[in-house]
Amino acid sequence: MFALVDCNNFYASCERVFNPNLQGKPLAILSNNDGCVIARSDEAKSLGLPMGAPAFKYKTFFRDHKVHVYSSNYPLYGDMSRRVMRILERFTPDVEVYSIDEAFLKFEGFENYDLETYGHEIRTTILKWTGIPTCVGIAPTKALSKIANKIARKFPKETGGVYIIDTDLKRLKALKWTPIEKVWGIGHSLHKHLIKNQCKTAYDFVQLSDLWVRQSFSITQWKLKKDLEGISKIEMEQIKNKRAIATTRSFETTLTHLTDIKERISTFASSCAEKLRRQNSNCHMVIVFLKSNRFKTQSKQYRASTIVSIPFPTDSTLVISANAIKAIESIFKEGIQYKKAGVILTGIVPSYNRQLQMFDHEDPRHRPLMSAIDRLNNKYSTKKLKLANQDLKRTWKMRQAHLSPGYTTNLKDIIKVK
Amino acid sequence: MNKGNQQALEFFIPKSPNDLNGAIYFDTGISAGFPSPADDFMQQRLSLDSELIKNKEATFFARVSGQSMIDAGLNDNDLLVIDRSLSPSHNRIAVCFLDGEFTVKRLKVKKEEVWLQPENKNYKAIKITPENDFIIWGIVTNVIKKV
């Protein structure tokens, strides 16, 4: 069985933990430079405040509806995310961080557990320990756990934030309830194609023939179909997360030395940064994970992941790579045979600053330069970075007029109690 | 604190970090050869983090502002270590959110009633009623003060 744990309105919830006065009030979080709305509380959503709303256009809207507006406080969100993920690791050894606010859990050998109760326990623990509300969807496959999670989120009273798809009846009901465009991994163009073929819900999609799906689309969609049928085919990295960019690979041979792993991580980070620049985005957060070979049961098993938040948005290979290296150093343990690692960028925002992008075009001549810089970067970490990094200039230019304090990241900013 | 007039310093041996509940196991492996003589002397440097923070994920810090808890040793500007995973109970010192403000007080639970007891005779105890906007935010485990 799988579970998807998703934090409810994560950024807004983080703000509320340290400012409980915001409970029940509409809340909007702005992107870097206070450009546009990137996160909303439920109350703000029901006021009709759209995602991506430009802040300057909505000034009167915010005032009229008493919307509390905050600049994004990524150090805080990163720290809270790390706490949530670490707590999840206490519930199962198999946690796959999917983005800053969601993670998949795999339950192998949990046959004697009542997973619904377990789900409630997960939810209660996270809420009590961190103050962050979550929803938990449990199902035999990843795609279905995603749907179960949506149901839990949509019907908080009936489900108490936890929903399990554990019978065929529940599965079919859930599939009929899910519009095709809400199915995990169904992109925009795919959606159009399916609607044309009278395929409106996840249930309709499952009715299509395997052959047709494979011929019209790809193996990924076929796997998705199987997953929705309750036959687990989707492994973690097979479906792209729109809110994250990832490069994850199994190593050709197992690696045991930190230097070798750092080299890999650095390469993954560069490739992520390239993808990021290609779509004109910046990121705020770097997730790194490392795993031993789980099929070699006789050797020591270890898996870990962590999140580093970058105080300013960046698309620089140097910055991303340095942070990924920092992260891998913090989770690396000696004496393990590592088989797989990955770098995931999240907290993705559009880049406004198009000038000065050193590696904007994928000129093949840049490759050696980039890897040379990355190697240096590994050796000298931050010092060299500062020389080459154009982003630093942006830190003091960045508008953060509504920034909340660094409640968990700066001793000067911790809460005051009377 | 110490028996009689004997002045003694108490030394603490480092504890192994216990924030790894169940997630990771330790072993040095079973090797057939001669064991490393250094294994027995492996110690970590003392860590205040592991002494003060029992549950990393649930621990937060706060700064005391005011005098209401001075008799419990909580002075203005002291640093509080708060563990949200601990359950609130009678006589524990808690950080609460009461009517729009964070406050630190001793919890007093009498049958159905909850009181917030200051530790300063110039302050009155506060009875919590359903009209109050009230959350017990976390339990104070340690106070850190500058001297």
Interface residues (C-beta under 8 A of the other chain):
Chain A: P20 N21 R83 R86 I87 E89 R90 P93 T125 K128 W129 T130 G131 Y302 G335 Y407 T408 L411 I414 I415 K416 V417 K418
Chain B: N21 G22 A23 I24 G29 N55 K56 E57 A58 F60 F61 A62 R63 V64 S65 G66 S68 L79 L80 R84 S85 V95 F97 G100 E101 F102 T103 V104 I135 W137
